[in-house]
Amino acid sequence: MKTLFDLREKQDSEMIEAIQSLYEKPLKVVGLGEQSINACIGCWSCWLKTPGRCVMKDAMAESYSDYVNSDTVILLMDTVQGFISHQAKAFLDRTIPHYHPYIEMVDGECHHVARYECYPDMVFYYDTEGLTNQEEQVIEDYLYRTAYHFKSKAYRIVKDGSPQLYQLEPRKAKRQSVTFESVEPMEKLVIYNGSPRRRGSNSELILKKAVEALDNRVEIRDLKEEDQWDEWAEAFKIEKHVMFFMSLYVHAMPSHVMAFIEKLQASKGSISFFVQSGFPESSQSYYLEAYFEQLAPRLGRTYMGTVIKGGVEGLQMRPGEAQDKMMEPMARAIVNLVCEGSFNPIDVHQLAKPIRFGIGMQIGFKLLGKRLTNSLFWDLHLKKNNAYEKRFDRPYLSLTKERTTV
Ligand SMILES: Cc1cc2nc3c(=O)[nH]c(=O)nc-3n(C[C@H](O)[C@H](O)[C@H](O)COP(=O)(O)O)c2cc1C
């Protein structure tokens, strides 16, 4: 089975018919337009309470079996503000239940272990109108990376007259292609907290530390307060210094952060970004950094840089002193930005370590692998939730899964 997920706001049939012409058998078309996909809230129920199953009850959840039982999924996406739309991003974030929380190491980077035996090839089509060449490349790199992480082969359809399908070649994103700027010390910095978590958010803890140090020189706004978005987007036009602080979701921003970014108009001032993630290596966040480097000029703003910090999951479980020790350099990076008007490059460099794991760590991980990945932290939680016996469930798999190739 091949399923086409139409994630576009305006779901015209012309593009679908054009794509259908690339395949012999009829495609199953699933329309997931506006309102059909709730944003992932990082509750981890799909890992720790109902293994493999998302708690959300929406059209996206209803389409999970179409996803896992297809040999090919074709995603039709809008692009907004130089990236895939929040709707498309929500789709990718909500694909997490199809993987285990357990971790394996691939080429010096952490990956989630497969829950299903195989995954569909991922075919991407996105509208390139209004994109610069660099933005188009950033999106392609990002989608390639996502498919790679999802253990799928990646393809792209481009429409130059008739549609053409080609496989995406492996590539790696580069760090810091754009220089970090500096400005005068800031009287005030507005920080948008982009964590989707309702409680137990790491971002909230870290930002509290920044407020303790900077008092009223920072104002934190939680992007979960959607009813404030219009007012904040209006304020963005005149606010001098703005930072987006977020957790990494599938190598990019959580979808509600993208939904807010979509509302912003170009305006004068500075913009900075802070990305903290679960896996230790900062290479996870390079694809998002590459987008932010493009977003700053798109919004007409001075790019102050993107700070990346990995290994933050579990912050709340650390004892007080260890927690403070971990948060201190992150808060300091924000203090520096406000008080000096720039990030301290040495601090930024230190925070980003490790970029990837070296060969020694890779061997160590292989030796310890089974014990590390299949027990300890995750199993403890699974047992606490009476879900341990179900940890290898494949809830959306149909017994008659039909496999064909592209
Ligand atoms: C849907 C989802 C996707 C995630 N994707 C990544 C990822 O690609 N790489 C990574 O290192 N961490 C990833 N994480 C982990 C979060 O970035 C990490 O847990 C973060 O510290 C959460 O911060 P918060 O509590 O402030 O939201 C993901 C978490 C969720 C729920």
The ligand as an SDF file (V2000), in Angstrom:
LIG
                    3D

 31 33  0  0  0  0  0  0  0  0999 V2000
    8.2520   14.4320   19.8510 C   0  0  0  0  0  0  0  0  0  0  0  0
    9.6420   14.6150   20.4110 C   0  0  0  0  0  0  0  0  0  0  0  0
   10.7090   14.6830   19.5320 C   0  0  0  0  0  0  0  0  0  0  0  0
   12.0160   14.8520   20.0280 C   0  0  0  0  0  0  0  0  0  0  0  0
   13.0500   14.9000   19.1420 N   0  0  0  0  0  0  0  0  0  0  0  0
   14.3190   15.0100   19.5940 C   0  0  0  0  0  0  0  0  0  0  0  0
   15.4210   14.9730   18.6740 C   0  0  0  0  0  0  0  0  0  0  0  0
   15.2540   14.9140   17.4500 O   0  0  0  0  0  0  0  0  0  0  0  0
   16.6680   15.0030   19.1960 N   0  0  0  0  0  0  0  0  0  0  0  0
   16.9000   15.0940   20.5390 C   0  0  0  0  0  0  0  0  0  0  0  0
   18.0670   15.1120   20.9510 O   0  0  0  0  0  0  0  0  0  0  0  0
   15.8810   15.1760   21.4290 N   0  0  0  0  0  0  0  0  0  0  0  0
   14.5950   15.1220   20.9850 C   0  0  0  0  0  0  0  0  0  0  0  0
   13.5480   15.1500   21.8710 N   0  0  0  0  0  0  0  0  0  0  0  0
   13.8280   15.3220   23.3140 C   0  0  0  0  0  0  0  0  0  0  0  0
   13.6000   16.7600   23.8390 C   0  0  0  0  0  0  0  0  0  0  0  0
   14.2540   17.7100   23.0660 O   0  0  0  0  0  0  0  0  0  0  0  0
   14.1150   16.8370   25.2640 C   0  0  0  0  0  0  0  0  0  0  0  0
   13.4460   15.8830   26.0260 O   0  0  0  0  0  0  0  0  0  0  0  0
   13.9750   18.2160   25.8920 C   0  0  0  0  0  0  0  0  0  0  0  0
   14.8720   18.3360   26.9700 O   0  0  0  0  0  0  0  0  0  0  0  0
   12.5650   18.4840   26.4000 C   0  0  0  0  0  0  0  0  0  0  0  0
   12.5180   19.7960   26.9340 O   0  0  0  0  0  0  0  0  0  0  0  0
   11.1910   20.4210   27.5480 P   0  0  0  0  0  0  0  0  0  0  0  0
   10.8420   19.5970   28.7390 O   0  0  0  0  0  0  0  0  0  0  0  0
   11.5480   21.8200   27.9150 O   0  0  0  0  0  0  0  0  0  0  0  0
   10.1720   20.3810   26.4740 O   0  0  0  0  0  0  0  0  0  0  0  0
   12.2390   14.9760   21.4200 C   0  0  0  0  0  0  0  0  0  0  0  0
   11.1410   14.9000   22.3120 C   0  0  0  0  0  0  0  0  0  0  0  0
    9.8610   14.7160   21.8100 C   0  0  0  0  0  0  0  0  0  0  0  0
    8.7140   14.6370   22.7720 C   0  0  0  0  0  0  0  0  0  0  0  0
  1  2  1  0
  2  3  1  0
  2 30  2  0
  3  4  2  0
  4  5  1  0
  4 28  1  0
  5  6  2  0
  6  7  1  0
  6 13  1  0
  7  8  2  0
  7  9  1  0
  9 10  1  0
 10 11  2  0
 10 12  1  0
 12 13  2  0
 13 14  1  0
 14 15  1  0
 14 28  1  0
 15 16  1  0
 16 17  1  0
 16 18  1  0
 18 19  1  0
 18 20  1  0
 20 21  1  0
 20 22  1  0
 22 23  1  0
 23 24  1  0
 24 25  2  0
 24 26  1  0
 24 27  1  0
 28 29  2  0
 29 30  1  0
 30 31  1  0
M  END
$$$$
